[in-house]
Amino acid sequence: PPGLSSASGDSSLQLGAVHRFLNTEGTVEVDVAFSERVGANDVRIQVVTPPTGLTGLTVDFVPPVNSFVNGMTINQIPLTGAGTAVLEKADGFNLTAAGTWTMIVSANGAVVGEQDVLVGGDTAVTTTVASG
C-alpha cells in the first residue's frame, strides 16, 4: 500500500501485540505490530538489528485457510537497518476476513520468521512457527 514512511513510534496508532521475528542466525530481528482487526489497520515495522545492510524487507499477510480473500504484502519498506516504518489506517492497509492470518517477514533474500495471528476479536492469539 502507498503511504509507508519512516517514523519514530507514534502513540496515536492503534496497535495490538508486538510480534518479534528473529532469523535462526540471530542477525536479523524485526518487530511488527498491527491493529489485528478486520478492516483498516495501523502497522508499525521496527528493525532492531542489523544496524545497516538490510535489503528487500517485506511483510506478507497470508489470509486464513478457506477464507477466499486476498492477502496483503508490505514491500518497498524504506528500512535498510535499524529504524521504524509506519503505515496508518488511512493508507489503505485492510485485512478483509476474520481468522488466523500468517505473517511472514523476509529480508536479505530469506524468510526471517513467520507467526500466526488471530484477527478480528478484541484479543489476539499468537503461534510461533519455526523457520530455517
C-alpha positions in Angstrom: 0.0 0.0 0.0 1.1 3.6 -0.5 1.9 5.8 2.4 4.6 3.7 4.2 7.0 6.1 5.8 9.9 6.1 8.2 8.9 7.3 11.6 9.6 7.1 15.3 7.0 5.5 17.5 3.6 7.2 17.1 1.4 6.8 20.1 -1.8 7.7 18.1 -1.6 4.3 16.3 -4.0 1.6 17.3 -1.7 -1.4 17.6 -2.0 -4.9 19.0 0.8 -7.0 20.5 4.3 -6.7 19.1 5.3 -9.8 17.1 9.1 -10.5 17.1 10.8 -12.1 14.1 14.3 -13.4 14.5 16.3 -15.4 12.0 18.0 -18.6 13.0 21.4 -16.9 12.9 20.2 -14.1 15.2 21.5 -11.5 12.8 18.1 -10.1 11.7 15.4 -9.0 14.3 12.2 -7.3 13.2 9.2 -6.3 15.3 5.8 -5.9 13.7 2.6 -4.6 15.4 -0.7 -4.0 13.7 -4.3 -3.4 14.8 -5.3 -7.0 14.4 -8.8 -6.1 13.2 -10.9 -6.8 10.2 -10.8 -3.7 8.0 -8.3 -0.8 8.2 -5.2 -1.5 10.3 -2.3 0.6 11.5 1.1 -1.2 11.1 4.4 -0.5 12.7 7.5 -2.3 11.5 10.7 -1.9 13.5 14.1 -3.3 12.5 16.1 -3.9 15.7 19.1 -5.5 14.0 21.2 -5.2 11.9 22.2 -1.6 12.2 22.8 -1.5 8.4 23.0 -3.7 5.3 19.4 -5.0 5.3 17.9 -5.5 1.8 14.5 -6.5 0.5 12.5 -6.2 3.7 8.9 -7.4 3.2 6.0 -8.4 5.4 3.4 -10.8 4.0 -0.1 -11.3 5.5 -1.4 -14.7 4.3 -5.2 -14.9 4.7 -7.0 -17.6 6.8 -7.4 -21.0 5.1 -10.7 -21.3 3.2 -11.4 -17.5 3.5 -11.3 -16.7 -0.2 -9.9 -13.2 0.4 -6.7 -11.7 -0.9 -3.6 -11.5 1.3 -1.6 -8.3 1.7 2.1 -7.6 1.2 4.0 -4.7 2.5 7.1 -4.2 0.4 9.4 -1.3 -0.5 9.8 -0.7 3.2 12.2 2.2 3.5 14.5 0.5 6.1 18.0 -0.9 5.3 18.9 -1.2 9.0 17.7 -0.3 12.5 14.7 2.0 12.4 10.9 2.2 12.3 8.4 2.5 9.4 4.7 3.2 9.9 1.6 2.5 7.8 -1.5 4.2 9.0 -5.1 3.1 8.6 -5.8 5.9 6.1 -3.0 4.5 3.9 -5.2 1.6 2.8 -3.9 -1.5 4.7 -7.1 -3.6 5.0 -7.5 -7.2 6.2 -10.8 -8.4 4.8 -11.5 -11.6 6.9 -11.5 -12.7 10.5 -9.5 -15.7 11.4 -5.9 -16.8 11.7 -3.6 -14.8 9.4 0.0 -15.9 8.8 2.6 -13.1 8.9 5.9 -13.8 7.1 8.8 -11.4 7.4 11.5 -11.7 4.8 14.8 -9.9 4.3 18.1 -10.4 2.6 16.5 -12.9 0.3 15.3 -15.3 3.1 12.4 -15.8 5.5 13.3 -14.2 8.8 10.3 -15.9 10.5 6.6 -16.4 10.5 3.8 -16.3 13.0 0.0 -17.0 13.0 -2.1 -14.2 14.4 -5.9 -14.2 15.1 -7.5 -11.2 13.5 -11.0 -9.9 14.3 -11.6 -10.1 18.0 -10.6 -8.0 21.0 -7.7 -10.2 21.7 -5.0 -11.9 19.6 -3.6 -15.3 19.9 -0.1 -15.8 18.5 1.5 -19.1 17.5 5.2 -19.0 16.6 6.2 -21.3 13.7 9.9 -22.1 13.5 11.7 -21.3 10.3 15.0 -22.1 9.0 
